[in-house]
Amino acid sequence: MPMIESHYSSKVASFLEKHGLKVGDYVEIRINSTTLKGIIMPSTIFSGEDILILKLDNGYNTGVSISRIKAVKKLRRASVFEEYHLESPPIPENLPRVSLIGAGGTIASRVDYETGAVRPAIKPEDLYEIIPELSTMAIIESREVLNILSENMHPKYYTKLVKTIHDEVTREDVKGVIVTHGTDTMAYTAAAVAFSIQNLPKPVILVGSQRSSDRPSSDAFLNLICAVYAASTIPIAETMVLMHGSINDDYCLLHRGVRVRKCHTSRRDAFKSINDIPLA
């Protein structure tokens, strides 16, 4: 198994060496009367020089000052760092074909335990592995056009994205097009696409997630399932945004691309149709 760079300060690195610990170890840490269990993660550029990062059992990361640690015990070496690959389920040839375009965001992503963050996973085999339900819904073809934070989206990127969408939506063998996008500027991109490509022959659906796929409360999976279902079945040919319809994992809503707005920072149902009702 390859060594994973920790990027910790010399202070924390010495602490880990003293206790025989490495990034990836599952440990139990006692801080006064509190006990924490989790995986030691690599440091980030935002971490203090005495902060140790743990991924807790609930999926969240937390920072612990090593000066407050009273006792630490390694429980096991975390198996999540071992390379593994699951076989993709067989895909029936008679399923509709959907084109998926990556434009950033964390909806089509998986946890990268070398960095503690998430990385793009828009290859069909990755998507089928993460969300097996997709293998019964559509044949997915994917390509990554942009890989940027949505807050860095700029009109200069619209031309490249719109051209790619146009190329895919005019293919006769494709039933619909999905664009994965970060949520901060997704409504703006949807409007730009809607005004740039008019008289669409099939649906173009922008989809994102409010919470990344490494969080237990992630909305990424249901959003992507609903997006693939909608792109492959609905008889609506226009630019739309698909996101959660409630705070629960029960349904999603399709909004017109020129009538949608993000109305909350973190709620799953943050996207609302303005002066209109959702299409579906």
C-alpha positions as CSV (number, residue, x, y, z in Angstrom):
1,M,0.0,0.0,0.0
2,P,1.6,3.4,-1.0
3,M,2.4,6.0,1.6
4,I,-0.1,8.8,1.7
5,E,1.3,12.3,2.2
6,S,0.0,13.9,5.4
7,H,1.1,17.5,4.8
8,Y,1.1,18.1,8.6
9,S,3.4,20.5,10.4
10,S,6.5,19.2,12.1
11,K,4.7,19.5,15.4
12,V,1.8,17.2,14.4
13,A,4.1,14.9,12.4
14,S,6.3,14.4,15.6
15,F,3.1,13.6,17.6
16,L,2.1,11.0,15.1
17,E,5.5,9.4,14.9
18,K,5.8,9.3,18.7
19,H,2.5,7.3,18.9
20,G,3.2,5.2,15.9
21,L,0.4,6.6,13.9
22,K,-0.1,7.3,10.2
23,V,-2.7,8.9,8.0
24,G,-5.4,6.3,7.5
25,D,-5.3,4.8,11.0
26,Y,-8.6,4.4,12.8
27,V,-7.9,5.8,16.3
28,E,-9.6,6.6,19.6
29,I,-8.7,9.9,21.2
30,R,-9.5,11.1,24.7
31,I,-9.9,14.8,25.3
32,N,-10.7,15.3,29.0
33,S,-14.1,13.6,29.4
34,T,-14.8,13.3,25.7
35,T,-13.8,10.4,23.5
36,L,-13.6,10.6,19.7
37,K,-13.2,7.8,17.2
38,G,-12.2,8.3,13.6
39,I,-9.8,8.0,10.7
40,I,-6.7,10.3,10.7
41,M,-6.9,12.4,7.6
42,P,-4.3,14.4,5.8
43,S,-3.9,18.1,6.8
44,T,-5.5,20.9,4.7
45,I,-4.2,24.4,3.9
46,F,-6.7,25.7,6.4
47,S,-5.5,23.6,9.3
48,G,-3.5,25.1,12.2
49,E,0.0,23.9,12.9
50,D,-1.2,21.9,16.0
51,I,-4.4,20.5,14.5
52,L,-5.0,16.8,13.8
53,I,-7.8,16.1,11.3
54,L,-10.2,13.2,12.0
55,K,-13.0,11.8,9.9
56,L,-15.6,10.7,12.5
57,D,-17.9,7.7,12.3
58,N,-20.8,10.1,11.3
59,G,-18.9,11.1,8.1
60,Y,-17.9,14.6,9.2
61,N,-14.3,15.9,9.6
62,T,-13.2,17.6,12.8
63,G,-10.0,19.2,13.9
64,V,-8.4,18.4,17.3
65,S,-5.6,20.3,18.9
66,I,-2.9,17.8,19.9
67,S,-2.2,19.9,23.1
68,R,-5.7,18.8,24.3
69,I,-5.2,15.1,23.6
70,K,-4.9,13.2,26.9
71,A,-4.6,9.7,25.4
72,V,-4.6,8.2,21.9
73,K,-4.9,4.5,20.8
74,K,-4.8,3.0,17.3
75,L,-7.7,0.6,16.9
76,R,-6.9,-0.5,13.3
77,R,-5.6,0.5,10.0
78,A,-8.5,1.9,7.9
79,S,-9.3,-0.5,5.0
80,V,-10.8,2.4,3.0
81,F,-7.3,3.3,1.8
82,E,-6.9,-0.1,0.1
83,E,-7.4,-0.1,-3.7
84,Y,-10.6,-1.8,-4.7
85,H,-12.8,-1.9,-7.7
86,L,-16.3,-3.3,-8.0
87,E,-17.5,-4.8,-11.2
88,S,-20.0,-2.6,-13.0
89,P,-23.4,-4.3,-13.4
90,P,-24.4,-5.4,-16.9
91,I,-26.2,-2.7,-18.9
92,P,-29.0,-3.8,-21.2
93,E,-28.5,-2.6,-24.8
94,N,-32.1,-1.6,-25.2
95,L,-32.0,1.2,-22.5
96,P,-32.2,4.8,-23.6
97,R,-28.9,6.7,-24.0
98,V,-28.2,9.8,-21.9
99,S,-25.3,12.2,-22.3
100,L,-23.8,13.5,-19.1
101,I,-21.6,16.6,-19.2
102,G,-19.4,17.4,-16.2
103,A,-19.1,21.2,-15.4
104,G,-17.9,21.0,-11.8
105,G,-19.7,20.6,-8.5
106,T,-19.6,17.6,-6.2
107,I,-22.8,15.7,-7.3
108,A,-20.9,13.3,-9.6
109,S,-18.0,12.6,-7.2
110,R,-16.6,10.2,-4.7
111,V,-14.5,10.5,-1.6
112,D,-10.8,10.7,-2.3
113,Y,-9.1,9.5,1.0
114,E,-5.7,10.8,-0.1
115,T,-7.0,14.3,0.3
116,G,-10.0,13.9,2.5
117,A,-12.1,15.6,-0.1
118,V,-14.1,14.4,-3.1
119,R,-13.0,13.9,-6.7
120,P,-15.0,13.9,-9.9
121,A,-16.5,10.5,-10.8
122,I,-18.3,11.1,-14.0
123,K,-17.1,8.0,-15.9
124,P,-20.1,5.6,-16.5
125,E,-18.4,2.8,-14.6
126,D,-17.9,5.0,-11.6
127,L,-21.5,6.2,-11.6
128,Y,-22.9,2.7,-12.0
129,E,-20.6,1.6,-9.1
130,I,-21.7,4.4,-6.8
131,I,-25.4,4.4,-7.8
132,P,-26.3,0.8,-9.1
133,E,-29.9,1.9,-9.8
134,L,-28.6,3.9,-12.9
135,S,-27.7,0.6,-14.6
136,T,-31.4,-0.2,-15.0
137,M,-32.4,3.2,-16.3
138,A,-30.1,4.4,-19.0
139,I,-26.8,3.9,-21.0
140,I,-24.7,6.8,-19.8
141,E,-22.1,8.5,-21.9
142,S,-20.0,11.1,-20.1
143,R,-17.5,13.8,-20.8
144,E,-15.9,16.5,-18.5
145,V,-15.9,20.0,-20.0
146,L,-15.1,22.0,-16.9
147,N,-13.9,21.1,-13.4
148,I,-14.2,24.4,-11.4
149,L,-15.9,25.6,-8.3
150,S,-19.3,27.0,-9.3
151,E,-18.5,30.3,-7.7
152,N,-15.7,30.6,-10.3
153,M,-18.1,30.1,-13.1
154,H,-17.8,33.0,-15.6
155,P,-19.6,34.0,-18.8
156,K,-16.3,33.2,-20.7
157,Y,-16.9,29.5,-19.9
158,Y,-20.5,29.5,-21.2
159,T,-19.4,29.4,-24.8
160,K,-17.5,26.1,-24.3
161,L,-20.3,24.6,-22.2
162,V,-23.1,25.6,-24.6
163,K,-21.2,24.3,-27.6
164,T,-20.8,20.9,-25.9
165,I,-24.4,20.8,-24.9
166,H,-25.5,21.7,-28.5
167,D,-23.3,18.9,-29.9
168,E,-24.8,16.3,-27.6
169,V,-28.5,17.4,-27.7
170,T,-28.5,17.2,-31.6
171,R,-27.3,13.6,-31.6
172,E,-30.1,11.3,-32.8
173,D,-29.1,8.4,-30.5
174,V,-29.3,10.5,-27.3
175,K,-32.6,10.9,-25.4
176,G,-31.5,13.7,-23.1
177,V,-28.6,15.7,-21.8
178,I,-27.5,16.1,-18.1
179,V,-25.1,18.8,-16.9
180,T,-23.6,18.3,-13.4
181,H,-22.9,21.7,-11.9
182,G,-22.2,23.4,-8.6
183,T,-25.2,25.0,-7.0
184,D,-24.0,28.5,-6.3
185,T,-24.2,29.7,-9.9
186,M,-26.3,26.8,-11.4
187,A,-29.4,29.1,-11.9
188,Y,-27.3,31.6,-13.9
189,T,-25.8,28.9,-16.1
190,A,-29.3,27.4,-16.7
191,A,-30.6,30.8,-17.9
192,A,-27.5,31.3,-20.1
193,V,-28.0,27.8,-21.7
194,A,-31.7,28.4,-22.2
195,F,-31.2,31.7,-24.0
196,S,-28.2,30.4,-26.0
197,I,-29.9,27.2,-27.3
198,Q,-33.5,27.7,-28.3
199,N,-36.0,25.3,-29.8
200,L,-34.4,22.3,-28.2
201,P,-35.3,18.9,-29.5
202,K,-34.9,17.1,-26.2
203,P,-34.4,17.9,-22.4
204,V,-31.3,19.5,-21.0
205,I,-31.2,19.1,-17.3
206,L,-28.7,20.8,-14.9
207,V,-28.3,19.0,-11.6
208,G,-26.2,19.6,-8.5
209,S,-26.0,18.7,-4.9
210,Q,-26.2,20.9,-1.8
211,R,-24.1,18.4,0.2
212,S,-21.2,16.5,-1.1
213,S,-21.2,12.8,-1.5
214,D,-18.9,12.2,1.5
215,R,-21.6,13.5,3.9
216,P,-24.3,11.1,5.3
217,S,-27.0,13.7,4.5
218,S,-25.9,14.1,0.8
219,D,-28.6,14.8,-1.7
220,A,-26.4,13.8,-4.6
221,F,-27.7,10.3,-5.2
222,L,-31.4,11.0,-5.4
223,N,-30.8,14.1,-7.5
224,L,-28.7,12.1,-10.0
225,I,-31.1,9.2,-10.1
226,C,-34.0,11.6,-10.8
227,A,-32.0,13.5,-13.4
228,V,-31.2,10.3,-15.4
229,Y,-34.8,9.2,-15.2
230,A,-36.1,12.6,-16.3
231,A,-33.6,13.0,-19.1
232,S,-34.4,9.5,-20.5
233,T,-38.2,9.7,-20.2
234,I,-39.9,13.1,-20.0
235,P,-41.5,14.7,-23.1
236,I,-40.3,18.2,-22.2
237,A,-37.7,19.8,-24.5
238,E,-36.2,22.8,-22.7
239,T,-33.4,23.7,-20.3
240,M,-34.3,22.8,-16.7
241,V,-32.8,22.5,-13.2
242,L,-33.5,19.4,-11.1
243,M,-33.0,19.5,-7.4
244,H,-34.6,18.1,-4.2
245,G,-38.3,19.1,-3.7
246,S,-38.2,18.8,0.1
247,I,-35.6,18.3,2.9
248,N,-36.3,14.6,2.8
249,D,-35.2,12.0,0.2
250,D,-38.6,11.6,-1.2
251,Y,-38.9,13.5,-4.5
252,C,-37.2,16.0,-6.8
253,L,-38.6,19.0,-8.8
254,L,-37.9,20.1,-12.3
255,H,-37.7,23.9,-12.7
256,R,-37.6,26.0,-15.8
257,G,-34.0,27.2,-16.4
258,V,-35.1,30.8,-16.7
259,R,-37.4,30.8,-13.7
260,V,-35.3,29.1,-11.0
261,R,-33.3,30.6,-8.1
262,K,-31.3,29.2,-5.2
263,C,-33.0,30.5,-2.1
264,H,-31.0,29.0,0.7
265,T,-27.3,28.2,1.4
266,S,-27.6,24.6,2.5
267,R,-31.1,23.3,2.5
268,R,-31.8,20.4,0.2
269,D,-34.8,22.1,-1.3
270,A,-33.1,25.4,-1.8
271,F,-34.1,25.8,-5.4
272,K,-37.5,27.3,-6.1
273,S,-39.4,28.3,-9.2
274,I,-40.0,32.1,-9.1
275,N,-43.4,33.4,-10.3
276,D,-44.0,30.0,-11.8
277,I,-44.6,26.4,-10.7
278,P,-42.2,23.5,-11.3
279,L,-42.6,21.6,-14.6
280,A,-42.6,18.2,-12.8
